[in-house]
């Protein structure tokens, strides 16, 4: 007769064997899962490696394209405003021309009393756009640096001619401050444009600063002045700018 103690021992031994078997099955299943994962990872790595050159080439193209785009944007931001244009970038970019300066005594007669003739004034007025006027009293307005500079050159010549020819009644009462204001303003305008045209001088240059002086020999890169005037006349007509008369 088998004792109950023996039965209990057999039952416990059977349970232990079953549990050990279950543990082995779990371990094998876990190993199979790990092996499957490694196999998938290896396949992905192999597939990625086979196309790695294509991915690298694509990334290089993308980076190169972005660098070129940034370079173009930087270039545009630096060069989009033409020298002598508005700082906001408003307005067109004018075509340029190669121009040789020429002496023209109709603007600067040697007889200073002739500076006050209608003929001389008309020559200067032709440099200005149509529609010049004085601004209304108390009315804010925007004028133009180019016409301001022309006005300054004209007024300096007028003041000089008035003093030399003893026609001081034809020059402004504040001619002293007006004259030196214009010198300072034109100084900065010249520095801003910084015209680098070469002017050839030789030993045969005449001393009178006339048409044959070497200072007239340079070929200058200039905006198409006819288009500048046309643009300003459009701005005047639209009320964007007020351009004062040259003899203001």
Secondary structure, 3 states (H helix, E strand, C coil): CCCHHHHHHHHHHHHHHHHHHHHHHHHHHHHHHHHHHHHHHHHHHHHHHHCHHHHHHHHHHHHHHHHHHHHHHHHHHHHCCCCCCCCCCCCCCCCEEEEECCCCCCCCCCCHHHHHCHHHHHHHHCCCCCCCCCCCCCCCCCCCHHHHHHHHHHHHHHHHHHHHCCCHHHCCCCHHHHHHHHHHHHHHHHHHHCCCCCCCCCCCCCCCCCCCCHHHCCEEEEECHHHHHHHHHHHHHCCCCCCCCCCC
